[in-house]
Amino acid sequence: MQELLIGYKEVCRSFEVLKPYENILTIFGGARVAKYSEAYKQIERLAFELGKEGYCIMTGGGPGIMEAANKGLVESKDKDSKVVSIGLNIQLPHEQTINPYVEIPLIFENFFSRKFVFNHHSIGIIVGEGGFGTLDELSEILTLIATQKIQKIPIILYGKEYWKGFFQWIEEVMLKKGLISKEELEIISIADSTKEVLRILKNRVVKTIHH
């Protein structure tokens, strides 16, 4: 009961803080991705260009891909920019420090409330390189959309070289065995450039979330 109460308060606080902002894209990815790796640079560049297009960026607030996304967004801003860099940080036994590029930090004790806030406020999810945690986040959001528990939003795997084997397996094994439907497969897209991401968002965003 105490955990549920804490989670409820975390959700309410987050809704109040994020109320002024629309066009929020969430970027997931691995905390272990090195700062000077190509994957880091690609996400930093993507977030920079998305910021110029008027999108806010929300991440888990940690290092790696999350830091790259928050950094790129912050570096895209000029004095007239209304976009913001958001980080939903989770308190862990080995504390995950919020990266220095998060402008709006929200701290969570519970995974369930944190995931709820991600899912509710995002008009699209971009998934960079990552490990088991990234796959968990990706799998959960796909399941929620497929079971119609949340609205259908674009899920974009960013980095074709990294994700092509994974996507091929889904298409050639899961789909062929009837474990997922063609409509469920179509939730996922793969992109390698900001131009591709913007095209997918334009074609597949159902609506902008209004608070």
N, C-alpha and C positions, 0 to 999 in steps of 0.2 A: 504493500500500500504506500509506503514512504517513497519507494522508487517511482511509482506512478504519479504521485503528487509532485515530485521533483521534475519529472518529465513534462507534466502538464504546465508547470511554471516556466520551464525552458521554452516550450512551444509558444506560450502566450507572450513571453518577453521577445522572442525572435519575430513574431508577427508584428508586434508594435514597432520594433526597430526597422524592419524591412518594408513597412507599409508605404513609405514614400517612393520606393524604387520599382521600376518595371524593366522589362527586357533583360532579365537576369539569366545568364548562361552558366551552368555548372561545368567545371572542368575537373574530372577525376584523374588520378594517376599515382604512380609509385613514389613513396617518400625516399626511396633509395637511389633514385635517378640522380646521377652526378651533376653538379652545377655547370660544368663546362662540357657536358655531353651534347651530342647533336639533338637528342630527344628534348633536352632542357631548352636548347636554343630555339627549336621548332615551336614549342608551346609558348615560349616567351614572345616570339614573333607573331604567332597567331593571336594571342591575347592583345598584343599591341594594336594589331590591325582591327580586331573586333571592337576594341575600345574606341577607335577612330570612327567606327560605324555606329556607335551609340549603345553598345551592349555593356552592361555591368557583368563582372565576373565573380562567381562564387566558387570557393574551393574548401577543402578540409583544413586549410590554414597552416599546414605543415611545410616541410621542406620538399625538395625534389620537384616533381611536376607541378605540385600545388604552388610552390614558391615561384616557379617560372611563370605560371599563369597570373598570379597576383602582381608580380613584378612587371610583366608586359603591360598589364592594364594601367598600372600607376604611371608608367613611362609614356603612355599614350596621351595623358591628360594635359590640357592647356588650361588657361584661366577661365575659359567659358565651358569647360567640360562638366557634364552632370553625371558621368558614370562613376561608379565606386567599386572598390576592391573589397570583397567580403570573405571572411574566413570563419567557418564553423568548426571550432577546435574541440577535440574530445580529450577529456582528462583520462590518462592511462597510468598504470603503475610506473612505467618508465615514461616520464612526462614528455609529451610532444610539444615543443615550444612553438608558439605562433611565429610565423616568418615575418620579417620586418616590413613587408609590402602590403599587409592587411590593414585597410583603413577602418573597416567595421568588423571588430572581433566579437564573436559570440561563443561563449564557453558552455560545453555540455558535459554532463556526467553520464548520460544515457545514450546509447547508440540509437535506440528506437526513435527518440524524440529528434535527434539530429537528422536521421534519415528522413523523417516526416517533413522537416523544414526544407531539406534539399528538394524533395519530390514536389512539394506544394508550390515552391517559389520559382522553379526552373521552367523556362520555355524551351529548353533544349539541354541535352547532356553531351559533352564531348569527353571522350575517354582516351587519354594518352597511355604511354607505356606504363606497365605496373605489374605487380605480383598478385598474390592470393587476395589481398584486401581489395584491390581494384576489380578483380574478377567477381568478388562477392558483391560489390556495389553495382557492377554492371548486371549481374544475374538477377539481383533483387529488383532493379528498376524495370528490366525486361519482363519479369514475372508479374509485377504490378500492372504494367500496361497490358500484357496479354490477357490477364484476368479481369481487365476493366475496372481495377480498383482506383486507378488514377487516369487522368486524361492522356491521350496519345500525344507524345512529343517526340521530336527527332532524337535518336540516339546515334551519335557519330563516333566511330572508331577512327582516331586520328593517327596516321602513320601506316601507310599501306604495307610497307615491308614488315613491320612488326605484327600486324593484325591479319595479314592475308591467310596464313595457315589456319588460324582460329576460325575465321569466317568460312573458309573452304570446308573445314570439318563440319561446321553447323549445316552448311548447304548440302554437302555430299553424304553425310552420315545421318545427322539428326532429321533433316527434312525427308530424305529418301526412306528412312525407316518409319516415317509418319509420327515422329515424336514431337515435332512442331509443325505448324501449318505454314503455307506460303505467306499468308497475311502476317503471321508472327515474324517470319524472316524479314519481311519488308519494313519492320520497325527499325532495323539496323542499316546504317549506311557507312561507307568507308571514304575517307577524304585524306588528301595530302597537301591541300592548300587552302588559304582563306577564301579564295574564290569558290572552291567547291563547297566549303562549309556554308557560305552565304547563300549559295544556290539551294542547298538542301533545306536550310532554315526558311527561305522564302517559299519554297514549294510545299513544305510539310508542317510548319508551325500552325497549329489549329487556331490559336488565339493568343493574344498577349494577356498575361494574367493581371487582373486589376484587383486591388485590395480594398 
